[in-house]
Amino acid sequence: MILEDLKINIESLEQRSIYRIEGDLVIDSIELDIGNCPLLKPLSINIEYVLQKRELFVTGRVRTTLECQCSRCLEPAVIEINGQIEAVYRPSEELKSLKREEVLEKLENVVYYFDPVIDLFERVHEAVVVEVPQKPLCKPDCKGLCPYCGENLNEHPEHRCNQLEDFLLEARMSLFKELRRGG
């Protein structure tokens, strides 16, 4: 089933009834700290939620495959995502009765809502972001790029950089001249 959005109207829910959202959210890419990563598969979502009094309890799973840039060689890195969603939505009026320290203590997986219509996409996005490594790799043993000329060392493992040789030669000559002047 293709999902259009992930919005829930709390006012339309029955107390203690379990509701489900299951299907695929078709989006082209997702924005991460490391850049915009295209999705190679639809975002498969399986969420359950229940309203108890005025609190909405949400749990679920998110699956997809992303293509990000390898942090070593800049080639595409394919990342399998299998994220979890856990959140409790509480009415914003509860914030007024809490002291600052209590608010900070209770923030883990707690979201305060002002509007009775809640969009769960933020939780889905969060579940994806948490699963992406800070430095994605195209393969675990990626050798990266030559720091002097930018040659991909995965494609040319025997690479010996001429620019490195020139740099070392210039450094030796400079050191030799410096020693001659000082000595």
Secondary structure, DSSP 8 states (H G I E B T S, - for coil): -EES--EEEGGG--BT-EEEEEEEE--SEEEETTEEEEBSS-EEEEEEEEEETTEEEEEEEEEEEEEEE-TTT-SEEEEEEEEEEEEEEEETHHHHHS-HHHHHHTTTTEEEESSSEEETHHHHHHHHHHHS-SS--SSTT---B-TTT--BTTT-TT---HHHHHHHHHHHHHHHHHHHHH-
